[in-house]
């Protein structure tokens, strides 16, 4: 079989159709990956590989099956195709199944999703970076005498997608991530922090020295933390934590959840739900975005779509199957057999985070959260948290061991401040934001 990804996908689709599939789709991935971890002055993990895989999806009389393999030999692919077509014949028919109708790809110019400095950077330079992060993190303060490791990872991936309805597309994308996680000694307590940076290339990430310093500063700042008093308070979510909140909101906007009414947003298109500051988009064509791609995993062209406009819910996000279920059209959000984000983000405001803090007489700045407690049908939301108490517009003292709780619907409506610190480091991102009132349960 061919080693060219697009040609290999064509051959797999043709063979599947010859074996009895009514429709077929093949995705070939070729990924060159590197990752390393350091603790203290030692490299504790080092992995480097080039992987090739093929995923085949077939439909036989309304029945679907999907199988994948890394055995791309002629015999390996023949066996995969026979198993996949045979599996499809044994499952229930689904009238909503089938490939999307072909659509022309949007002429979007350079999406800037491949950076050549990823391949150009040597293994020695990468290992030097991860060791430098660990060294600088520990040198920041004598209380930092341990860590959960400093890490570096990158990948260059080529994807080719072909289906039996005439779609053919391919692209190459790169990614880089660096992070550091120090542990500071605080008497009998251990204070753990984390800071990282991601981008399409090394030139688009924070410098390793800054990553180490910020991570170390966050750990040391938490020394002496205590529980806040239980109260109803304004809560400021720092941008990384605001992105977690937005991730929970994405789940409620997903057509997969909306179609089974597992979302507090089901049936509410056109309603005002958030404050006027809440404008959220999903943009698959954002140049350089970590979720940017010319087409989704079904070959549907990527696009920019408003989800909320000044608080009003405008659109849900769909793959082909769930769109058909609700009589809608795919929004180009098919990912890995379900619905996923492209670049899903809240539009930034004009204030800095420091200005948001300065105009908060009393409140909480959340820098980290733990646990998981989101009920998507009702929107009920709560997390364990740590951060800083705000008094008279200033950070007063570190706080830990408390819970923040609210309702996603109410939280959206109570957003009364959005900062200007948005950075596109993952498919779901947010600027820092303030919710006017939430329940803070502490001492």
C-alpha positions in Angstrom: 0.0 0.0 0.0 1.1 3.6 -0.5 2.9 5.6 2.1 1.4 8.9 1.0 -1.4 9.7 3.5 -3.9 10.9 0.9 -3.3 8.1 -1.5 -3.5 5.6 1.4 -6.9 7.0 2.4 -8.1 6.8 -1.1 -7.1 3.2 -1.4 -8.8 2.3 1.9 -12.1 4.0 0.8 -12.0 2.2 -2.5 -11.4 -1.2 -0.9 -14.1 -0.6 1.6 -16.6 0.2 -1.1 -15.5 -2.9 -3.0 -16.1 -5.0 0.1 -19.7 -3.9 0.4 -19.8 -0.6 2.2 -22.5 1.9 1.0 -20.4 4.8 2.2 -16.8 4.9 3.5 -14.5 7.4 5.1 -10.8 7.0 5.9 -8.6 9.2 8.0 -4.8 8.8 8.0 -2.6 10.4 10.7 1.2 10.7 10.6 2.5 12.2 13.8 6.1 13.0 14.9 6.0 13.5 18.6 8.5 14.4 21.4 8.1 14.7 25.1 10.4 15.0 28.1 10.0 15.5 31.9 12.6 16.6 34.4 12.7 16.5 38.2 15.5 18.3 39.9 18.6 17.9 37.7 17.5 14.6 36.0 15.5 13.8 32.9 13.0 11.3 34.2 11.0 10.7 31.0 12.0 10.9 27.4 9.8 9.8 24.5 10.1 10.3 20.8 8.2 8.6 18.0 6.8 8.7 14.5 3.4 7.1 14.4 1.1 6.3 11.5 -2.5 5.2 11.8 -5.7 4.8 9.8 -9.2 5.1 11.0 -12.0 3.7 8.8 -15.7 4.5 9.1 -18.2 2.7 7.0 -22.0 2.6 6.5 -23.9 -0.5 5.3 -27.6 -0.1 4.8 -27.8 2.6 7.5 -25.6 0.6 9.9 -22.3 2.2 11.0 -18.9 0.8 12.3 -15.6 2.5 13.0 -12.3 0.8 13.4 -8.6 1.9 13.4 -5.2 0.3 13.0 -1.5 1.1 13.0 -0.8 -1.9 10.8 -0.7 -0.2 7.4 0.5 -3.2 5.4 -1.6 -4.5 2.6 -2.7 -7.5 4.7 -3.3 -5.3 7.8 -5.6 -3.0 5.9 -7.4 -5.8 4.2 -8.1 -7.4 7.6 -9.3 -4.0 9.0 -11.7 -3.4 6.1 -13.2 -6.9 6.3 -13.7 -6.5 10.1 -15.2 -3.0 9.8 -17.7 -3.9 7.0 -18.6 -7.1 8.9 -19.1 -5.2 12.1 -21.4 -2.7 10.4 -23.7 -5.4 9.1 -24.2 -6.6 12.7 -25.4 -3.4 14.3 -28.8 -1.7 14.4 -29.9 0.6 11.5 -29.9 4.3 12.2 -31.8 6.5 9.7 -29.7 9.5 10.8 -26.4 7.8 10.0 -24.3 8.6 7.0 -21.6 10.9 5.7 -22.2 14.7 5.4 -23.1 16.1 2.1 -19.9 17.4 0.4 -19.3 21.1 0.8 -16.5 23.2 -0.8 -13.7 24.2 1.6 -13.5 27.9 2.4 -10.6 29.8 0.9 -9.2 31.0 4.2 -5.6 31.9 3.4 -2.7 30.9 5.7 -4.2 29.4 8.9 -0.7 29.5 10.5 -1.1 26.0 12.1 2.3 24.7 11.2 5.5 26.3 12.6 8.8 25.1 11.2 10.7 25.8 14.4 9.2 22.6 15.9 11.2 20.4 13.5 14.2 22.7 13.6 14.7 22.6 17.4 17.1 19.9 18.4 16.6 17.3 21.1 19.5 18.9 23.1 17.8 22.3 23.0 14.5 20.9 24.3 16.2 18.9 27.1 18.1 22.1 28.1 14.8 24.0 28.3 13.1 21.5 30.5 16.1 21.2 32.8 16.4 25.0 32.9 12.7 25.3 34.0 13.3 22.9 36.9 16.5 24.6 37.9 15.1 28.2 37.8 11.9 27.1 39.6 13.8 25.6 42.5 16.2 28.6 42.7 13.3 31.1 43.1 12.8 30.4 46.8 14.3 28.1 49.4 10.9 26.8 50.3 10.6 25.1 46.9 12.5 21.9 47.5 10.4 19.5 45.4 8.3 19.4 42.3 5.8 17.4 40.3 8.1 17.9 37.3 8.8 20.3 34.5 7.7 19.1 31.0 8.1 19.9 27.4 6.2 18.3 24.4 5.8 18.9 20.7 4.2 17.3 17.7 4.0 17.7 14.0 0.9 15.9 12.6 -0.3 15.4 9.0 -3.9 14.4 8.5 -5.5 13.2 5.3 -9.3 12.6 5.0 -11.0 11.0 2.1 -14.6 9.8 1.7 -16.7 8.1 -0.9 -18.9 11.1 -1.6 -15.9 12.9 -3.1 -14.3 14.7 -0.2 -10.5 14.9 -0.1 -8.5 17.1 2.2 -5.2 17.2 4.1 -3.2 19.5 6.3 -0.2 19.6 8.6 -0.3 21.1 12.0 2.3 21.6 14.8 1.9 22.1 18.6 4.2 22.9 21.5 3.6 22.9 25.3 5.8 23.7 28.2 4.9 23.5 31.9 6.3 23.5 35.4 4.8 22.3 38.7 6.7 23.3 41.9 6.0 22.2 45.4 6.7 24.7 48.2 7.1 23.7 51.9 4.8 25.7 54.1 5.4 24.3 57.6 3.6 21.0 57.6 1.7 21.9 54.5 2.9 21.5 50.9 1.8 24.1 48.4 1.6 22.9 44.8 1.2 25.2 41.8 1.3 24.9 38.0 2.0 27.2 35.1 2.4 26.4 31.4 2.3 27.8 27.9 1.2 26.3 24.6 1.3 27.4 21.0 1.8 26.2 17.4 5.5 26.7 17.7 8.3 27.5 20.1 8.3 31.2 19.1 4.7 31.4 20.2 5.1 30.1 23.7 6.3 31.8 26.9 10.0 31.6 27.6 11.0 28.6 29.8 12.4 31.1 32.4 9.2 33.0 32.7 7.2 29.7 33.0 9.4 28.6 35.9 9.2 32.0 37.6 5.4 32.3 37.4 4.9 28.7 38.6 7.3 29.2 41.5 5.7 32.6 42.4 2.3 31.0 42.5 3.5 28.2 44.9 5.2 30.6 47.3 2.3 33.0 47.3 0.0 30.3 48.7 2.2 29.8 51.8 0.2 30.8 54.8 -3.2 30.3 53.1 -6.3 30.1 55.2 -10.0 29.5 54.6 -12.1 32.5 53.8 -15.3 33.1 55.7 -18.5 31.8 54.2 -20.2 34.6 52.3 -21.8 35.8 49.0 -19.0 37.5 47.2 -17.8 38.7 43.8 -15.5 36.1 42.3 -12.8 36.8 39.7 -11.7 33.8 37.7 -8.1 34.1 36.4 -8.0 33.3 32.7 -6.9 29.7 33.0 -9.7 29.0 35.5 -12.2 31.0 33.4 -11.4 28.6 30.6 -12.5 25.7 32.7 -15.8 27.4 33.3 -16.1 28.0 29.6 -15.4 24.3 29.0 -18.4 23.4 31.1 -20.4 25.9 29.1 -19.3 24.3 25.9 -20.7 21.0 27.0 -24.1 22.7 27.4 -23.8 24.2 23.9 -22.9 20.8 22.3 -25.5 19.4 20.1 -24.7 16.0 21.5 -26.0 17.1 24.9 -28.8 19.4 23.6 -30.2 16.6 21.4 -30.9 14.4 24.5 -31.9 17.5 26.6 -28.8 17.0 28.8 -28.3 20.8 28.8 -29.8 23.7 30.6 -29.7 25.5 27.3 -31.9 23.1 25.4 -34.8 24.8 23.7 -33.5 28.3 24.6 -32.1 29.6 21.3 -32.7 33.3 20.9 -33.0 33.9 24.7 -30.9 36.3 26.7 -29.0 34.2 29.2 -25.8 36.1 29.8 -24.9 39.7 30.5 -24.2 42.1 27.7 -20.5 41.3 28.2 -21.0 37.7 27.1 -20.1 37.3 23.5 -18.7 33.8 22.8 -17.6 32.5 19.4 -16.4 29.2 18.0 -13.9 29.9 15.3 -12.2 27.1 13.3 -10.4 29.5 11.0 -8.6 31.7 13.6 -5.0 32.0 12.3 -2.7 30.3 14.7 -5.4 29.0 17.0 -4.8 25.7 18.8 -8.2 24.5 17.5 -7.8 25.9 14.0 -8.2 23.5 11.1 -9.6 23.8 7.5 -12.2 21.1 8.1 -13.5 18.9 10.9 -13.1 15.2 11.4 -16.0 14.5 8.9 -14.6 16.9 6.2 -17.1 19.7 7.0 -15.5 23.1 6.4 -14.5 25.0 9.5 -16.1 28.4 10.1 -16.5 31.2 12.6 -19.8 31.0 14.4 -21.4 33.2 17.1 -22.6 31.1 20.1 -23.6 34.0 22.3 -24.0 37.6 21.2 -24.2 40.1 24.0 -25.7 37.5 26.2 -28.2 36.1 23.7 -27.8 32.4 22.8 -27.5 32.2 19.0 -26.3 28.8 18.0 -25.5 25.3 19.2 -22.5 23.4 17.9 -23.0 20.2 15.9 -21.4 17.3 14.1 -23.5 15.8 11.2 -25.3 13.1 13.3 -26.6 15.3 16.1 -27.5 18.1 13.6 -29.7 15.7 11.7 -31.3 14.6 15.0 -32.4 18.2 15.6 -33.1 19.1 12.0 -30.1 21.4 11.8 -26.8 21.4 9.9 -23.3 20.6 11.0 -21.3 23.6 12.2 -18.0 21.9 11.5 -17.5 20.7 15.1 -17.1 16.9 14.6 -14.1 15.7 16.6 -13.2 12.1 17.3 -16.7 10.7 16.8 -18.4 13.4 18.8 -18.8 17.2 19.1 -15.8 19.2 20.1 -14.6 22.8 20.1 -12.5 24.5 17.5 -11.5 27.8 19.1 -14.3 28.4 21.6 -13.7 31.7 23.5 -15.2 34.7 25.3 -14.4 38.0 23.6 -12.0 40.0 25.8 -12.9 43.3 27.4 -10.7 46.4 27.8 -9.7 46.2 31.5 -6.6 44.5 32.9 -6.9 41.8 35.5 -5.3 44.3 38.0 -8.1 46.8 37.2 -10.7 44.2 37.8 -9.2 43.5 41.2 -8.9 47.2 41.9 -12.6 47.8 41.5 -13.6 44.9 43.7 -14.0 46.2 47.3 -14.3 42.7 48.7 -14.1 39.3 46.9 -12.1 36.3 45.8 -9.5 35.8 43.0 -9.5 32.2 42.0 -6.2 30.9 40.7 -6.8 27.1 40.9 -9.8 24.7 41.3 -10.1 21.1 42.1 -12.8 18.4 41.8 -15.7 18.2 39.3 -19.3 19.0 40.1 -21.3 20.3 37.1 -24.9 19.2 36.5 -25.6 20.1 32.9 -29.3 19.7 32.9 -29.8 22.3 35.6 -26.5 24.2 35.2 -25.5 23.7 38.9 -21.8 24.3 39.3 -19.3 24.0 42.2 -15.6 23.5 42.7 -13.0 23.4 45.4 -10.8 26.4 45.0 -7.7 28.4 46.1 -6.5 31.9 45.4 -6.6 35.3 47.1 -9.0 37.2 49.2 -9.6 40.7 47.9 -10.0 43.6 50.3 -10.3 47.3 49.4 -9.4 46.5 45.8 -6.1 44.7 46.7 -5.0 41.1 47.1 -5.0 40.7 50.9 -4.0 37.1 51.7 -4.0 33.6 50.2 -7.0 31.4 50.7 -7.4 27.7 50.2 -9.7 24.8 51.2 -13.0 26.5 50.2 -15.8 25.9 47.7 -17.3 28.3 45.2 -20.8 27.4 43.9 -23.4 28.8 41.6 -25.4 28.1 38.5 -23.9 28.4 35.0 -27.0 30.3 33.8 -26.9 32.7 36.8 -23.1 33.0 36.5 -23.4 34.1 32.8 -26.0 36.7 33.7 -23.8 38.0 36.6 -20.6 38.5 34.6 -19.9 42.2 35.2 -16.2 42.5 34.2 -14.1 40.9 31.4 -10.3 41.5 31.2 -8.2 41.9 28.1 -5.7 39.0 28.8 -7.0 36.5 26.3 -4.3 34.2 25.0 -5.1 31.4 22.5 -3.3 28.5 24.1 -5.9 25.7 23.8 -9.2 25.1 21.9 -11.2 26.5 24.8 -9.8 29.8 26.2 -11.1 32.8 28.1 -9.9 36.1 29.4 -10.1 36.7 33.2 -13.7 37.5 34.2 -15.7 38.6 37.3 -19.0 37.2 38.4 -20.8 39.7 40.6 -21.9 37.2 43.2 -21.3 33.5 44.1 -21.4 31.4 47.2 -18.0 31.1 48.9 -18.1 28.3 51.5 -15.1 28.4 53.8 -14.7 28.6 57.5 
